[in-house]
Amino acid sequence: MIKRKNVSTIISMLLILSFLIAGCSSSSSGGSSDDNKISVLLSAGEVGQFNAWQARTEEFTKETGIEVEYIIVPYENLLEDITTAGISGSGAYDVVAYLDTMGPSIQQFLEPLNEYAEEDDFEFNRWPEAVLNLSTYDDKVYSLPVRSHVQMLFYRKDIFEELNIDSPETWEELVSAGQKVQDNTDLSGIVPYYGAGNNGQNLYMWTSYLWSNGGEIFDENMKPVFNNKNGVEATERYISLLDTIAPAGSKTFGEQDARTNFQNGKSAMWIGWWWAYSGFNSDGSELADNVGFAQVPKWDGKESVSNVSSFPMAMTKGSQNKDAAWEYLKWLAEPEMEKDIVMDTLTNESPAEQHSIVVTQKANLKDEKLNELSDNFYNVGLKNFQSAKTFPTIPEWPQVADILSTAMNEMATGKEVKPTLDQAAQRIEELMKEQGYYE
């Protein structure tokens, strides 16, 4: 039987700090008791999808009479702002965007959406199961995964065609393809990223090796099991890329470093988030129209398992305009709007700052026109979404990820795999015990 404390020690400290901040400040903008106005919190940055939503908001207001105020904050402040508003009960925001890993710690400040959906016959199963899981806690859906990403394999079409290489379907074929590239060009075969930190980005490719080999991070009792036979075998194979087809710099690369390495023409393959594809094909890119894509490889005789991440939109529990907030969420989730934003991107009918290739709904991923314009990109993306799994949705995950991320980098820089995984498992088990998961 699994038991845990209601709130982890670190989350409790964060909430106390946020409460103190809330008590010492007041919001000059934000939530309103006006039934026809809502406040939406978004993360700052070059996010074309967010910009496209804002550009189309006038249409929403004309249709519903609901005005929308967007509040943009740096990503680094997002969790603190949501937490502060939640504790104070100020209703500063009606709708918020957040990274999926923040979800377990802010769940208490979000409004479950199931009753709203039932009343309007709104179907959650329009999204792939993996991304919907990242919005679900205790069997209730707390957010809509309207911005979601999946990992895919990207490769240089020109190099593969010149050397008569097929896109690899297994990890063994990936190494063979990479070795052929290195034997005939000055490129590295693939550029992974083993650098620690960066929100555990070096764990995503590792888990594709792990899960495809039948391994898991935790068992049903939340005991670490990534250091068992399957986990050790998967990790050794992942780390061994450094001995065969990966550049030495991969030992310290973060996700962005590896992506830049691929985009600058230094490596023939890269596994990463699908949103990068638009950058590979942007004006001035050396790789424009020259990047192929495929499912993440698998173990021979087993299934491919990708990974997903989401930046969903949620209604806050403190919102004073929940009906209006729900109308806005439904509007964001309209299949036609999602499709139109991407269609305008693929046909260059929207400004560059509004470009987005993000499609999250199954019907749109199968859309014939979108796939015709994208060389079947979304059908391949759907296969990756359907085969994907997710990191555990627990408040302690950031701490668990830090331990695993550090261990991954230590193994990449020379430490033995089995002892390092054993040590990481011991530390994680101690953490989980402290948080009340075991009797």
ZIKAUR-V495557 format. One record per backbone hydrogen bond with DSSP energy under -1.0 kcal/mol. NH is the residue of the N-H (numbers start at 1). CO is the residue of the C=O. Records with the same first field share a line. If there is no record, write none. Layout:
NH->CO  CO
//
This chain:
3->437
5->435
12->8
13->9
14->10
15->11
16->12
17->13
18->14
19->15
20->16
21->17
22->18
23->19
31->92
37->34
38->67
40->69
41->95
42->71
44->73
47->45
51->47
52->48
53->49
54->50
55->51
56->52
59->56
60->56
61->57
62->58
63->59
64->60
65->61
67->36
69->38
71->40
73->42
77->74
78->75
81->77
82->78
83->79
84->80
85->81
86->82
87->83
88->84
89->85
94->39
95->39
96->314
97->41
98->312
100->310
102->99
103->100
106->102
107->103
109->106
110->107
111->315
113->141
117->113
118->114
119->115
120->116
122->117
127->124
132->128
133->129
135->132
136->133
137->140
140->137
142->135
144->313
146->144
149->309
151->307
152->272
153->294
154->270
155->292
156->268
157->290
160->156
161->157
162->158
163->159
165->160
171->298
174->170
175->171
176->172
177->173
178->174
179->175
180->176
181->177
182->178
183->179
185->181
188->266
190->245
191->269
194->250
195->253
203->200
204->201
207->203
208->204
209->205
210->206
211->207
212->208
213->209
214->211
215->210
219->223
222->219
225->217
228->225
232->228
233->229
234->230
235->231
236->232
237->233
238->234
239->235
240->236
241->238
242->239
243->240
245->241
246->241
250->247
251->248
252->249
253->249
258->254
259->255
260->256
261->257
262->258
263->259
264->260
265->262
266->261
268->188
270->154
272->152
274->150
276->273
277->274
278->275
280->276
281->277
282->279
285->282
288->285
290->287
292->155
294->153
298->169
302->299
309->149
311->147
313->144
314->96
316->94
317->109
319->316
325->321
326->322
327->323
328->324
329->325
330->326
331->327
332->328
333->329
334->331
338->334
339->335
340->336
341->337
342->338
343->339
344->340
345->341
346->342
347->343
348->345
349->344
350->344
354->351
355->352
362->126
365->361
366->362
367->364
371->367
372->368
373->369
374->370
376->371
380->376
381->377
382->378
383->379
384->380
385->381
386->382
387->383
388->385
389->306
394->392
397->394
400->396
401->397
402->398
403->399
404->400
405->401
406->402
407->403
408->404
409->405
410->406
411->407
412->408
413->409
414->411
415->410
420->416
421->417
422->418
423->419
424->420
425->421
426->422
427->423
428->424
429->425
430->426
431->427
432->428
433->429
434->430
435->431
436->433
437->432
//
